[in-house]
Amino acid sequence: MKIRPLQDRVLVKRIEEEEKTKGGIIIPDTAKEKPQMGVIMAAGKGKKSEDGKLIPIDVKQGDKVLFSKYAGTEVKVEGQEMLIMREDDILGVIE
């Protein structure tokens, strides 16, 4: 199953964080927070303005992004958990 996001939405796969701290302490699953970084897997074409012109999205497939904590809707695509979110929920691109 493939998903093509519509308008200004993007499909994001979370980047998992390390399970150990720098000091070597292993963090249990119950204490972990969900990561706020991910990779854009697919992006919509953009949003239409009030006068009908297409405003393209600033991010593209493959970009590493930082997004807000409670952003997006969780979906399962081919057994992997991903997020569909609006471009507004993306805080920045990691370069």
N, C-alpha and C positions, 0 to 999 in steps of 0.2 A: 504494500500500500504506500503510495506517495501522496504527500500533502503539498499543495501550492497555496501559500498564504495569500489572502486577498488584501487589496488596498495598501495600508501602511503597516501591515502586520508582518512579523518575522517568526520563523521557527528556530528555536535555540536549543542546543544540547549543552547541558551543564558540564563544566569541567570539575572533576572531583578533586578535592583537596587532599593533602597528605594525611596519612593516618597516624603519623608520629610527629611530635614536636621536635624542635632543634635539639633539645636536651635528651631526646630518646624516649620520652613518655608516650605510650600508645593511648590514643583517644578512643574510648568506646563509642559504638554507634549511637547510643542514647544521648551522648553529650555533644554530638556533632550538629552543627547547623548546616542547612543546605547552602551550597556555594552560590555566590552571587556573580560568578563569572561563567561565561559560556561562549560557544562558537555558533555563528549564524550558519544554519544548514540550508535555509531557503528564505527568500524575501519576496514580498509583494512588489507590484510595479510602482506604487505610490498612492498618494491621496489626491482627490480632485478638489480644487478650490471652488469657491462659490461661483466664479465665472466659467467653470468647466475645464480649466487648464489642469494638466497633470503635474503634481509636485513630486518629483522622484525622491526615493528614500536615500539617506546618506550612507547607509551601511550596505555591504554586499556579502554574498556567500563566502565563508571562510574567515571573516573578521572575528577577532576575539573581543568580546564586549563585557562591560560591567553593567549590571541592571539592578533595579531597586528590589528590596527584600521580598516583598509580596507581589511581585509583578507576574503577569501572565496566567494562563490556564494550562494545567498539566494535561498532556496527552501521551498515549503510548503509540509509537510508530515502529512497527517491525520488532516489537519486544523491548524497545528502548524508551525510557521516559524522557520526554522533551517538553518544552514550553512554547506556547504560541502567545506572543505579546505584541502590543503596539510599539511603534518606534519611539513614542513619547516615554515609555518605561525604561528605555536604554539611557544610562547615565553617561557613558563614554565608550570609546573604542580604545583597546589596549594595543599600543604599537611597540 
